[in-house]
Amino acid sequence: MQTPLRKMRVEKGLTIAEVAIATNLDVGNLSRIERGIQVTSLETAEKLSQYFKGLITEMQILYPQRYITAAEKAA
């Protein structure tokens, strides 16, 4: 299962460390957010959305399960 955040990062060819450094986030926390294990703050969601120039919304980061298709859940 890929959350919209992880999918966006992979599509851009970025490592999790690169995104973490650019957004001043802890790599471990970002990893948990990407996997949908950890719920983040609106501030962090905004920071990530801005980093990706609005190609991913705060809502997709805050509520990833709403944006994962049935096919992606099965994978």
PDB file as gemmi writes it, atoms N, CA and C in Angstrom:
CRYST1    1.000    1.000    1.000  90.00  90.00  90.00 P 1                      
ATOM      1  N   MET A   1       0.842  -1.181   0.000  1.00  0.00           N  
ATOM      2  CA  MET A   1       0.000   0.000   0.000  1.00  0.00           C  
ATOM      3  C   MET A   1       0.885   1.242   0.000  1.00  0.00           C  
ATOM      4  N   GLN A   2       0.646   2.128  -0.941  1.00  0.00           N  
ATOM      5  CA  GLN A   2       1.395   3.376  -1.008  1.00  0.00           C  
ATOM      6  C   GLN A   2       0.469   4.542  -0.719  1.00  0.00           C  
ATOM      7  N   THR A   3       0.850   5.338   0.265  1.00  0.00           N  
ATOM      8  CA  THR A   3       0.092   6.548   0.542  1.00  0.00           C  
ATOM      9  C   THR A   3       0.389   7.569  -0.549  1.00  0.00           C  
ATOM     10  N   PRO A   4      -0.481   8.561  -0.707  1.00  0.00           N  
ATOM     11  CA  PRO A   4      -0.221   9.591  -1.719  1.00  0.00           C  
ATOM     12  C   PRO A   4       1.123  10.291  -1.519  1.00  0.00           C  
ATOM     13  N   LEU A   5       1.536  10.472  -0.279  1.00  0.00           N  
ATOM     14  CA  LEU A   5       2.814  11.133  -0.003  1.00  0.00           C  
ATOM     15  C   LEU A   5       3.987  10.295  -0.501  1.00  0.00           C  
ATOM     16  N   ARG A   6       3.975   9.019  -0.183  1.00  0.00           N  
ATOM     17  CA  ARG A   6       5.062   8.155  -0.647  1.00  0.00           C  
ATOM     18  C   ARG A   6       5.064   8.060  -2.171  1.00  0.00           C  
ATOM     19  N   LYS A   7       3.883   7.927  -2.751  1.00  0.00           N  
ATOM     20  CA  LYS A   7       3.763   7.835  -4.203  1.00  0.00           C  
ATOM     21  C   LYS A   7       4.350   9.085  -4.862  1.00  0.00           C  
ATOM     22  N   MET A   8       4.066  10.249  -4.314  1.00  0.00           N  
ATOM     23  CA  MET A   8       4.578  11.506  -4.855  1.00  0.00           C  
ATOM     24  C   MET A   8       6.106  11.552  -4.766  1.00  0.00           C  
ATOM     25  N   ARG A   9       6.633  11.166  -3.625  1.00  0.00           N  
ATOM     26  CA  ARG A   9       8.088  11.193  -3.432  1.00  0.00           C  
ATOM     27  C   ARG A   9       8.784  10.261  -4.422  1.00  0.00           C  
ATOM     28  N   VAL A  10       8.253   9.058  -4.562  1.00  0.00           N  
ATOM     29  CA  VAL A  10       8.846   8.074  -5.472  1.00  0.00           C  
ATOM     30  C   VAL A  10       8.754   8.560  -6.921  1.00  0.00           C  
ATOM     31  N   GLU A  11       7.602   9.126  -7.302  1.00  0.00           N  
ATOM     32  CA  GLU A  11       7.438   9.641  -8.668  1.00  0.00           C  
ATOM     33  C   GLU A  11       8.456  10.737  -8.981  1.00  0.00           C  
ATOM     34  N   LYS A  12       8.816  11.516  -7.967  1.00  0.00           N  
ATOM     35  CA  LYS A  12       9.784  12.605  -8.150  1.00  0.00           C  
ATOM     36  C   LYS A  12      11.228  12.106  -8.075  1.00  0.00           C  
ATOM     37  N   GLY A  13      11.406  10.827  -7.754  1.00  0.00           N  
ATOM     38  CA  GLY A  13      12.750  10.249  -7.691  1.00  0.00           C  
ATOM     39  C   GLY A  13      13.560  10.734  -6.501  1.00  0.00           C  
ATOM     40  N   LEU A  14      12.881  11.057  -5.416  1.00  0.00           N  
ATOM     41  CA  LEU A  14      13.541  11.578  -4.217  1.00  0.00           C  
ATOM     42  C   LEU A  14      13.662  10.507  -3.145  1.00  0.00           C  
ATOM     43  N   THR A  15      14.717  10.597  -2.355  1.00  0.00           N  
ATOM     44  CA  THR A  15      14.831   9.699  -1.207  1.00  0.00           C  
ATOM     45  C   THR A  15      14.100  10.333  -0.033  1.00  0.00           C  
ATOM     46  N   ILE A  16      13.771   9.502   0.923  1.00  0.00           N  
ATOM     47  CA  ILE A  16      13.098  10.022   2.113  1.00  0.00           C  
ATOM     48  C   ILE A  16      14.009  10.988   2.867  1.00  0.00           C  
ATOM     49  N   ALA A  17      15.312  10.723   2.840  1.00  0.00           N  
ATOM     50  CA  ALA A  17      16.271  11.603   3.510  1.00  0.00           C  
ATOM     51  C   ALA A  17      16.303  12.982   2.847  1.00  0.00           C  
ATOM     52  N   GLU A  18      16.235  13.023   1.523  1.00  0.00           N  
ATOM     53  CA  GLU A  18      16.245  14.307   0.810  1.00  0.00           C  
ATOM     54  C   GLU A  18      15.029  15.154   1.194  1.00  0.00           C  
ATOM     55  N   VAL A  19      13.866  14.539   1.251  1.00  0.00           N  
ATOM     56  CA  VAL A  19      12.647  15.260   1.611  1.00  0.00           C  
ATOM     57  C   VAL A  19      12.711  15.697   3.077  1.00  0.00           C  
ATOM     58  N   ALA A  20      13.191  14.824   3.935  1.00  0.00           N  
ATOM     59  CA  ALA A  20      13.294  15.144   5.360  1.00  0.00           C  
ATOM     60  C   ALA A  20      14.209  16.345   5.585  1.00  0.00           C  
ATOM     61  N   ILE A  21      15.350  16.363   4.922  1.00  0.00           N  
ATOM     62  CA  ILE A  21      16.298  17.474   5.073  1.00  0.00           C  
ATOM     63  C   ILE A  21      15.688  18.771   4.531  1.00  0.00           C  
ATOM     64  N   ALA A  22      15.081  18.693   3.361  1.00  0.00           N  
ATOM     65  CA  ALA A  22      14.513  19.887   2.729  1.00  0.00           C  
ATOM     66  C   ALA A  22      13.359  20.486   3.527  1.00  0.00           C  
ATOM     67  N   THR A  23      12.631  19.648   4.265  1.00  0.00           N  
ATOM     68  CA  THR A  23      11.471  20.118   5.026  1.00  0.00           C  
ATOM     69  C   THR A  23      11.752  20.214   6.522  1.00  0.00           C  
ATOM     70  N   ASN A  24      12.991  19.923   6.897  1.00  0.00           N  
ATOM     71  CA  ASN A  24      13.408  19.989   8.303  1.00  0.00           C  
ATOM     72  C   ASN A  24      12.575  19.050   9.187  1.00  0.00           C  
ATOM     73  N   LEU A  25      12.365  17.829   8.700  1.00  0.00           N  
ATOM     74  CA  LEU A  25      11.626  16.812   9.442  1.00  0.00           C  
ATOM     75  C   LEU A  25      12.550  15.655   9.779  1.00  0.00           C  
ATOM     76  N   ASP A  26      12.223  14.948  10.823  1.00  0.00           N  
ATOM     77  CA  ASP A  26      12.966  13.755  11.201  1.00  0.00           C  
ATOM     78  C   ASP A  26      12.648  12.639  10.199  1.00  0.00           C  
ATOM     79  N   VAL A  27      13.674  11.938   9.752  1.00  0.00           N  
ATOM     80  CA  VAL A  27      13.499  10.871   8.761  1.00  0.00           C  
ATOM     81  C   VAL A  27      12.538   9.798   9.278  1.00  0.00           C  
ATOM     82  N   GLY A  28      12.692   9.412  10.525  1.00  0.00           N  
ATOM     83  CA  GLY A  28      11.819   8.386  11.099  1.00  0.00           C  
ATOM     84  C   GLY A  28      10.364   8.814  11.124  1.00  0.00           C  
ATOM     85  N   ASN A  29      10.129  10.059  11.535  1.00  0.00           N  
ATOM     86  CA  ASN A  29       8.756  10.566  11.560  1.00  0.00           C  
ATOM     87  C   ASN A  29       8.175  10.626  10.152  1.00  0.00           C  
ATOM     88  N   LEU A  30       8.969  11.115   9.210  1.00  0.00           N  
ATOM     89  CA  LEU A  30       8.492  11.195   7.829  1.00  0.00           C  
ATOM     90  C   LEU A  30       8.181   9.806   7.283  1.00  0.00           C  
ATOM     91  N   SER A  31       9.003   8.838   7.613  1.00  0.00           N  
ATOM     92  CA  SER A  31       8.759   7.462   7.181  1.00  0.00           C  
ATOM     93  C   SER A  31       7.430   6.944   7.732  1.00  0.00           C  
ATOM     94  N   ARG A  32       7.178   7.204   9.001  1.00  0.00           N  
ATOM     95  CA  ARG A  32       5.914   6.751   9.610  1.00  0.00           C  
ATOM     96  C   ARG A  32       4.714   7.480   9.010  1.00  0.00           C  
ATOM     97  N   ILE A  33       4.879   8.755   8.696  1.00  0.00           N  
ATOM     98  CA  ILE A  33       3.799   9.511   8.047  1.00  0.00           C  
ATOM     99  C   ILE A  33       3.525   8.915   6.671  1.00  0.00           C  
ATOM    100  N   GLU A  34       4.580   8.643   5.933  1.00  0.00           N  
ATOM    101  CA  GLU A  34       4.438   8.048   4.591  1.00  0.00           C  
ATOM    102  C   GLU A  34       3.743   6.698   4.625  1.00  0.00           C  
ATOM    103  N   ARG A  35       4.009   5.913   5.646  1.00  0.00           N  
ATOM    104  CA  ARG A  35       3.412   4.575   5.733  1.00  0.00           C  
ATOM    105  C   ARG A  35       2.009   4.613   6.318  1.00  0.00           C  
ATOM    106  N   GLY A  36       1.549   5.781   6.736  1.00  0.00           N  
ATOM    107  CA  GLY A  36       0.207   5.916   7.295  1.00  0.00           C  
ATOM    108  C   GLY A  36       0.113   5.439   8.725  1.00  0.00           C  
ATOM    109  N   ILE A  37       1.248   5.270   9.381  1.00  0.00           N  
ATOM    110  CA  ILE A  37       1.285   4.802  10.768  1.00  0.00           C  
ATOM    111  C   ILE A  37       1.135   5.961  11.737  1.00  0.00           C  
ATOM    112  N   GLN A  38       1.656   7.111  11.351  1.00  0.00           N  
ATOM    113  CA  GLN A  38       1.659   8.282  12.224  1.00  0.00           C  
ATOM    114  C   GLN A  38       0.842   9.393  11.585  1.00  0.00           C  
ATOM    115  N   VAL A  39      -0.031   9.995  12.377  1.00  0.00           N  
ATOM    116  CA  VAL A  39      -0.798  11.147  11.918  1.00  0.00           C  
ATOM    117  C   VAL A  39       0.040  12.384  12.201  1.00  0.00           C  
ATOM    118  N   THR A  40       0.117  13.253  11.236  1.00  0.00           N  
ATOM    119  CA  THR A  40       0.947  14.444  11.390  1.00  0.00           C  
ATOM    120  C   THR A  40       0.104  15.667  11.708  1.00  0.00           C  
ATOM    121  N   SER A  41       0.770  16.755  11.980  1.00  0.00           N  
ATOM    122  CA  SER A  41       0.091  18.019  12.255  1.00  0.00           C  
ATOM    123  C   SER A  41      -0.242  18.724  10.947  1.00  0.00           C  
ATOM    124  N   LEU A  42      -1.158  19.664  11.024  1.00  0.00           N  
ATOM    125  CA  LEU A  42      -1.505  20.462   9.853  1.00  0.00           C  
ATOM    126  C   LEU A  42      -0.292  21.252   9.392  1.00  0.00           C  
ATOM    127  N   GLU A  43       0.502  21.734  10.316  1.00  0.00           N  
ATOM    128  CA  GLU A  43       1.712  22.494   9.976  1.00  0.00           C  
ATOM    129  C   GLU A  43       2.676  21.651   9.131  1.00  0.00           C  
ATOM    130  N   THR A  44       2.889  20.420   9.529  1.00  0.00           N  
ATOM    131  CA  THR A  44       3.782  19.535   8.778  1.00  0.00           C  
ATOM    132  C   THR A  44       3.177  19.185   7.424  1.00  0.00           C  
ATOM    133  N   ALA A  45       1.883  18.939   7.382  1.00  0.00           N  
ATOM    134  CA  ALA A  45       1.212  18.645   6.116  1.00  0.00           C  
ATOM    135  C   ALA A  45       1.342  19.816   5.152  1.00  0.00           C  
ATOM    136  N   GLU A  46       1.199  21.036   5.664  1.00  0.00           N  
ATOM    137  CA  GLU A  46       1.359  22.226   4.830  1.00  0.00           C  
ATOM    138  C   GLU A  46       2.788  22.339   4.300  1.00  0.00           C  
ATOM    139  N   LYS A  47       3.737  22.070   5.175  1.00  0.00           N  
ATOM    140  CA  LYS A  47       5.151  22.135   4.790  1.00  0.00           C  
ATOM    141  C   LYS A  47       5.453  21.150   3.652  1.00  0.00           C  
ATOM    142  N   LEU A  48       4.934  19.940   3.787  1.00  0.00           N  
ATOM    143  CA  LEU A  48       5.158  18.921   2.753  1.00  0.00           C  
ATOM    144  C   LEU A  48       4.439  19.280   1.457  1.00  0.00           C  
ATOM    145  N   SER A  49       3.223  19.791   1.565  1.00  0.00           N  
ATOM    146  CA  SER A  49       2.475  20.201   0.380  1.00  0.00           C  
ATOM    147  C   SER A  49       3.210  21.322  -0.350  1.00  0.00           C  
ATOM    148  N   GLN A  50       3.737  22.265   0.387  1.00  0.00           N  
ATOM    149  CA  GLN A  50       4.485  23.365  -0.219  1.00  0.00           C  
ATOM    150  C   GLN A  50       5.764  22.850  -0.880  1.00  0.00           C  
ATOM    151  N   TYR A  51       6.424  21.909  -0.230  1.00  0.00           N  
ATOM    152  CA  TYR A  51       7.638  21.341  -0.803  1.00  0.00           C  
ATOM    153  C   TYR A  51       7.363  20.716  -2.173  1.00  0.00           C  
ATOM    154  N   PHE A  52       6.217  20.038  -2.281  1.00  0.00           N  
ATOM    155  CA  PHE A  52       5.847  19.400  -3.541  1.00  0.00           C  
ATOM    156  C   PHE A  52       5.027  20.339  -4.439  1.00  0.00           C  
ATOM    157  N   LYS A  53       5.088  21.635  -4.134  1.00  0.00           N  
ATOM    158  CA  LYS A  53       4.468  22.684  -4.949  1.00  0.00           C  
ATOM    159  C   LYS A  53       2.976  22.471  -5.177  1.00  0.00           C  
ATOM    160  N   GLY A  54       2.301  21.948  -4.152  1.00  0.00           N  
ATOM    161  CA  GLY A  54       0.856  21.779  -4.221  1.00  0.00           C  
ATOM    162  C   GLY A  54       0.387  20.587  -5.032  1.00  0.00           C  
ATOM    163  N   LEU A  55       1.317  19.762  -5.514  1.00  0.00           N  
ATOM    164  CA  LEU A  55       0.915  18.576  -6.281  1.00  0.00           C  
ATOM    165  C   LEU A  55       0.285  17.519  -5.392  1.00  0.00           C  
ATOM    166  N   ILE A  56       0.474  17.665  -4.093  1.00  0.00           N  
ATOM    167  CA  ILE A  56      -0.196  16.828  -3.098  1.00  0.00           C  
ATOM    168  C   ILE A  56      -0.794  17.795  -2.077  1.00  0.00           C  
ATOM    169  N   THR A  57      -2.017  17.525  -1.670  1.00  0.00           N  
ATOM    170  CA  THR A  57      -2.700  18.442  -0.755  1.00  0.00           C  
ATOM    171  C   THR A  57      -2.485  18.037   0.705  1.00  0.00           C  
ATOM    172  N   GLU A  58      -2.762  18.986   1.582  1.00  0.00           N  
ATOM    173  CA  GLU A  58      -2.690  18.705   3.010  1.00  0.00           C  
ATOM    174  C   GLU A  58      -3.645  17.575   3.383  1.00  0.00           C  
ATOM    175  N   MET A  59      -4.815  17.556   2.756  1.00  0.00           N  
ATOM    176  CA  MET A  59      -5.808  16.511   3.045  1.00  0.00           C  
ATOM    177  C   MET A  59      -5.275  15.129   2.675  1.00  0.00           C  
ATOM    178  N   GLN A  60      -4.571  15.022   1.561  1.00  0.00           N  
ATOM    179  CA  GLN A  60      -4.004  13.737   1.154  1.00  0.00           C  
ATOM    180  C   GLN A  60      -2.944  13.266   2.150  1.00  0.00           C  
ATOM    181  N   ILE A  61      -2.251  14.204   2.767  1.00  0.00           N  
ATOM    182  CA  ILE A  61      -1.225  13.862   3.740  1.00  0.00           C  
ATOM    183  C   ILE A  61      -1.855  13.524   5.086  1.00  0.00           C  
ATOM    184  N   LEU A  62      -2.861  14.291   5.485  1.00  0.00           N  
ATOM    185  CA  LEU A  62      -3.507  14.075   6.784  1.00  0.00           C  
ATOM    186  C   LEU A  62      -4.406  12.841   6.802  1.00  0.00           C  
ATOM    187  N   TYR A  63      -5.075  12.557   5.674  1.00  0.00           N  
ATOM    188  CA  TYR A  63      -6.020  11.441   5.593  1.00  0.00           C  
ATOM    189  C   TYR A  63      -5.697  10.552   4.392  1.00  0.00           C  
ATOM    190  N   PRO A  64      -4.523   9.926   4.390  1.00  0.00           N  
ATOM    191  CA  PRO A  64      -4.103   9.154   3.208  1.00  0.00           C  
ATOM    192  C   PRO A  64      -5.038   8.002   2.851  1.00  0.00           C  
ATOM    193  N   GLN A  65      -5.664   7.391   3.851  1.00  0.00           N  
ATOM    194  CA  GLN A  65      -6.522   6.235   3.583  1.00  0.00           C  
ATOM    195  C   GLN A  65      -7.704   6.590   2.683  1.00  0.00           C  
ATOM    196  N   ARG A  66      -8.104   7.842   2.651  1.00  0.00           N  
ATOM    197  CA  ARG A  66      -9.220   8.278   1.791  1.00  0.00           C  
ATOM    198  C   ARG A  66      -8.817   8.352   0.321  1.00  0.00           C  
ATOM    199  N   TYR A  67      -7.528   8.370   0.066  1.00  0.00           N  
ATOM    200  CA  TYR A  67      -7.036   8.566  -1.297  1.00  0.00           C  
ATOM    201  C   TYR A  67      -6.349   7.330  -1.866  1.00  0.00           C  
ATOM    202  N   ILE A  68      -6.450   6.228  -1.169  1.00  0.00           N  
ATOM    203  CA  ILE A  68      -5.852   4.980  -1.642  1.00  0.00           C  
ATOM    204  C   ILE A  68      -6.950   4.153  -2.298  1.00  0.00           C  
ATOM    205  N   THR A  69      -6.732   3.758  -3.546  1.00  0.00           N  
ATOM    206  CA  THR A  69      -7.733   2.987  -4.263  1.00  0.00           C  
ATOM    207  C   THR A  69      -7.777   1.551  -3.765  1.00  0.00           C  
ATOM    208  N   ALA A  70      -8.827   0.850  -4.102  1.00  0.00           N  
ATOM    209  CA  ALA A  70      -8.966  -0.550  -3.709  1.00  0.00           C  
ATOM    210  C   ALA A  70      -7.828  -1.398  -4.262  1.00  0.00           C  
ATOM    211  N   ALA A  71      -7.422  -1.097  -5.491  1.00  0.00           N  
ATOM    212  CA  ALA A  71      -6.320  -1.847  -6.109  1.00  0.00           C  
ATOM    213  C   ALA A  71      -5.020  -1.630  -5.355  1.00  0.00           C  
ATOM    214  N   GLU A  72      -4.791  -0.392  -4.924  1.00  0.00           N  
ATOM    215  CA  GLU A  72      -3.571  -0.098  -4.167  1.00  0.00           C  
ATOM    216  C   GLU A  72      -3.587  -0.764  -2.796  1.00  0.00           C  
ATOM    217  N   LYS A  73      -4.755  -0.850  -2.180  1.00  0.00           N  
ATOM    218  CA  LYS A  73      -4.879  -1.510  -0.880  1.00  0.00           C  
ATOM    219  C   LYS A  73      -4.571  -3.006  -0.991  1.00  0.00           C  
ATOM    220  N   ALA A  74      -4.971  -3.603  -2.104  1.00  0.00           N  
ATOM    221  CA  ALA A  74      -4.761  -5.030  -2.307  1.00  0.00           C  
ATOM    222  C   ALA A  74      -3.308  -5.369  -2.615  1.00  0.00           C  
ATOM    223  N   ALA A  75      -2.590  -4.404  -3.152  1.00  0.00           N  
ATOM    224  CA  ALA A  75      -1.197  -4.650  -3.556  1.00  0.00           C  
ATOM    225  C   ALA A  75      -0.252  -4.770  -2.380  1.00  0.00           C  
TER     226      ALA A  75                                                      
END                                                                             
